[in-house]
Amino acid sequence: MTVTDWNPQTATLSLFLTWNQESAKLQTGATVPATLTLNIVADTGDISDFNFNIVISGSA
């Protein structure tokens, strides 16, 4: 999983996205639940709103 196109760019200093399926190996056609967690530091400065793109990819 990668997170791209942070807006504002400075949000990367205060916000951290993780998930519980990093390096998971799946069988063809498998469906598994995934939990994404957004951690936020106590002082985010002047960030009042933000957005980003989440990219989840795999290979065979």
Summary of the structure (lengths in Angstrom):
residues: 60
radius of gyration: 14.3
end to end distance: 15.8
largest distance: 44.7
contacts: 97
relative contact order: 0.42
helix: 8%
strand: 35%
